[in-house]
Amino acid sequence: MVGGAAATLISFIALAWTREIVHGFLGLFGADPESRFVKITSICFAIGWVCLLDVAINIVQAGIRAFIVDNAPTHQQEDANAWAGVILGIGSVLGYLSGYVNLPKIMPFFGNTQFKVLSVITCIALGGTVLISCLCIRERDPRHDPPPPTEQTGILAFFKQIYRSARRLSPQIRKVCEVQFFNWIGWFPFLFYITTYIGQLHVNPIFKANPDMSPKEIDEAWESATRVGSFALLIFAITSFTSNMLLPFFVVPTYRAPSALKSTNSFHSSTSVHRNGHQPTTPSGTPLPMSASMTSFFPPPPDEASHSRLARLLSLAQIPWLTLRRAWILAHLLFAMCMASTFFITTPFAATVLVGVVGLSWALSLWAPFALISAEISKRDAQARKTGGINDDQAGVVLGLHNVAISAPQMLATLVSSAIFRLAQKPRGEPGDDSVGWVLRFGGVAALVAAYMTSRLREEGASEKVKGEENGDADRIDSETV
């Protein structure tokens, strides 16, 4: 996590000051800053840092999610990942708001362009939060674990380990990754092209009324359209943030804290357990309709009676049938309906409302898959520790494979989107270009497949045996009854 964060910070700074770095270095050899060679070198330099940034961000994201899995017991995984979604929502809102502010005028000491100032702010925020997390949270002492099996080292051995880990994934985690594959086929086109879609709706009447606009006038029209699309993304971020705050109060928690932790049944209770050097677990984390872990969104009350009253009050907001899995299914269906509604949307205002509604589905996409995977890893880890064994579902490896399930659809979505643009896109400056709309509808179809795949996920309900293959042997895991 620290390594990924450090690489991310360096990449941001290098990208923001690419021109100065390249011009300064080549200037030592007398190169003309305006020459073609310097411009091409600057582009190649920036591309290299963008690639490194992409890798670094994935590393730090997987590390942070694994940090949550390792430091929260099973009954707190949903709450911890819900809080992660809330923090992501805050960052998104602040990021989109920054686009409306002249940052170089407010903070000239951070740089003379919007991107430079944003990069410095991002570095301070990421570096500061990672540093605080590392200093305040003590990880489990690995010396308490059984010795790991001796394995070969090297690049080939690394890929062999990844392959074995992929084959040993529990059925539940494998199904979540399958859902994410189709889920992100739908989300990538939306996140990439929704601003263009709204911008096209904005410029359609302008192009229709002025068919003979010059290239400069077309550029000015699209600049205005981009601001309209950016405002829609701000609404999207606000809706997602609000949903991340409220949804945990309506969704029925899967686990409650075991009886041994009743006196400290909040999110804050993990600190005292974890500082002793032992992994927080949920020894008897029975799934129940009511969970006091909902109170993790509030500071712990001074006495147990107040805690119980708060838990009962919060339980009134819960919808009895709305589990996390069902909420995720509804989010897929809502996204598909919104994408289908693009057939009827003709104004930027209606599209902005649509984007705001989609923010609800985005909130579930930031919460549900990570909560389901984290709870599964934590539960299996607790069971492995009871028997003195080693859990093959290591958080870092599993979340890395989950990142692959998220990233791989990007290539497929890009190929399909390119084919649609080639067939349906009109020349620039012509009204009525609906090519982006067809790309979004393609994403809606993928969301329907994701909804079906989500319905195949195991509900923490009827007592059953879950089979998983580990090193060629069947490993049976008892699932609890709701």
C-alpha positions, 0 to 999 in steps of 0.5 A: 500500500505504501509502495503503491501510494509512493508511485502514485504521488511520483507519477502525479508530480511527473505528469503535472510538470512534464513540460518543465522536466523535459524542457529543462533536461533537453535544454541542457543539450541545447534543444529548442523547446518548440522543436518537434523532437522536444514535443514528441519526447514530452508526449512519450514521457507523459505516456510512460508516467500515465502507464505507471500511474495506472499500475500504481493506482491499482496497487494502492487500491488493492492494498487499501481494500486488503487493509480493510479485510485484514483489520476488521472482523467478519461482522464489520466488513459491510460497514467498513466497505460502506465507509470506504464508499462514503469517503470515495463519495466525498473525494468525488464531490470535492474533485468535481467541485474543483473543476469549477474553481480557479485553483491557480488563482487561489493557490498559486504556490502549488502551480500555475495550471489547474492540473498542477494544483490538483495534482499537489492537492491529490498528493497531499491527501493521498500521502496524508491519509495513507500515512495516518492509516499506517501509523494508527492501525497495527497489522496482525503480527504474522509470527502468530501464523503457521509457517507458509509452505516453501515455494519457488521464487521468480517470475514464473513461480509468481504467475503459477501462484496467481493461476493456482489462486484463481483456481482455488477461489471460493465459489462465492468470490468467483461468482462476484468476479463474474458479476463484476466482469459484466457489471464493468462492461456496462460502467466503462462506457457510462463513465467514459462517454456520459459527458459527451452524451450530455454535451451532444444533447446540448449542441444538437439545437445549436448545430440544427439552427446554425448548419454552417458553423466554422470549426472555431464556433463548433469548438466554442459550442463544445466547450459550453457543452463540456461544462454542462456535462461536468455539472451532471457528473457533480450531481452524479457524485453528490447522489452517490455520496448521499446513497453511500451514507443512507443505504447501510441503514436500509439494507439488512446487515448480514452478520452481527457481532458475536456474544463475546463482543456485545459490550463493545459492539461497534466499529471502534471495538476492533482497535482494542482487540487488534492492538494485542497482535491478533486478527479480529474475527467473528467466531460466531458471526451468525447472520441475523436480521438485526445487527448492532454493527449499524451503530458503527456510523455513530460514536459509541454511546457511553453505556450499553443501554444507550447503545441498545436503544440506538440499535433498536432505533436504527433497525426501524429503518431496515427493509426486512427483505433488502439484503446486500445481494438483492440491493445489488440486483436492483442497482443493476436493473436500475442502471439498465432501465436508465440506459434504456431511457436514453431512447426518450431523452432529448434535453440536457436537463433530462440527461442530468436527472438520469445521471443523478439517478444512476448515482444510486447504482454507482453507490452499490457498485462501490459497496456491494462487491467489496463487502461480499468479497471481504466478508467471505475472505474474513470468514474463511480466514477466521475458520482457518485460524480456528483449525490452525491452518492457512487461508488460501484466500489471501486478501491481497491475492483475491483483491488483485484477481478482483481488479483483473475482473474489473479491468479486463472488461475495459478492453472488450467495452472499448472494442465494442464502443469503437465498432458502434462509433464507426457504424453510427457516428456522424461528422463533427458539427452535425446534429442528431449524433446518437452514437454515444446513446447506443454505446450506453444502451450496450452497457445497459444490456451488460447490466442485465447480464450482471443482474442475472449473475448476481442472482446466482450469488449465495445468500447468507440464508438457508443452511448449506455446504459450500464446496471449494477446491483447495490443492485438489481436495474438497474443502467444505465450509459451513454457512450460517442460517439467517 
